[in-house]
Amino acid sequence: MTIVTNASWMVPVITGLVQVIKTAVATDITRWVPLIAVVLGAGLGALIIGTSVAGILAGVIVGLGAVGLFEFGKTTLAGK
């Protein structure tokens, strides 16, 4: 599979994993959400795409995309 194909399903998975982590942790971690998403993205990129620089970098970009997707949904749908 190509990097773009992997990215299309990795973004919602990372968004969901970040939300699970946010609800599992008792303290307010909203400040760390972008970092968590980037680390999860890098990990998934290394696992799925490959442990090369391209795979990890693609994972980081996917993690940033997941943060953007969440922020877009929050500002447009929730009106915040």
C-alpha positions in Angstrom: 0.0 0.0 0.0 1.1 3.5 -0.6 1.7 6.2 2.0 -1.4 8.1 0.9 -3.6 5.0 1.3 -2.2 4.4 4.8 -2.7 8.1 5.7 -6.3 8.0 4.8 -7.2 5.5 7.5 -4.5 6.4 10.0 -5.8 10.0 10.6 -9.2 8.9 12.1 -7.5 6.1 14.0 -5.0 8.5 15.6 -7.8 10.9 16.4 -9.8 8.2 18.1 -6.8 6.9 20.1 -6.0 10.5 21.3 -9.6 10.8 22.5 -9.4 7.5 24.3 -6.2 8.6 26.0 -7.8 11.9 26.9 -10.7 10.2 28.6 -8.5 7.6 30.3 -6.2 10.1 32.0 -7.8 11.8 35.0 -5.9 15.1 34.6 -6.4 17.8 31.8 -4.0 17.0 29.1 -5.4 19.1 26.3 -2.1 21.0 26.2 -0.3 17.8 25.3 -2.7 16.5 22.7 -0.7 17.6 19.6 2.4 15.9 21.0 0.5 12.7 21.8 -0.9 12.7 18.3 2.5 13.2 16.7 4.1 10.4 18.8 1.2 8.1 17.9 1.5 9.0 14.3 5.3 8.4 14.3 4.7 5.0 16.0 2.0 3.9 13.6 4.0 5.2 10.6 7.0 3.1 11.7 4.8 0.1 12.3 2.7 0.2 9.2 4.8 2.1 6.6 8.2 1.0 7.7 11.0 2.0 10.1 12.6 4.2 7.5 12.8 8.0 7.7 10.0 8.3 5.2 7.7 6.1 7.2 8.3 7.9 10.5 8.0 11.3 8.8 4.8 10.3 7.1 3.5 9.2 10.5 4.4 12.5 12.0 2.6 14.3 9.2 -0.4 12.0 9.7 -0.4 12.8 13.5 -0.4 16.5 12.7 -3.3 15.9 10.2 -5.2 14.1 13.0 -4.8 17.2 15.2 -6.0 19.4 12.4 -9.0 17.2 11.7 -10.0 17.3 15.4 -9.6 21.1 15.6 -11.6 21.5 12.3 -14.4 19.5 13.7 -14.3 21.3 17.0 -14.5 24.7 15.5 -17.0 24.1 12.8 -19.4 21.5 14.3 -19.2 22.5 18.0 -18.9 26.2 17.2 -16.0 26.8 19.6 
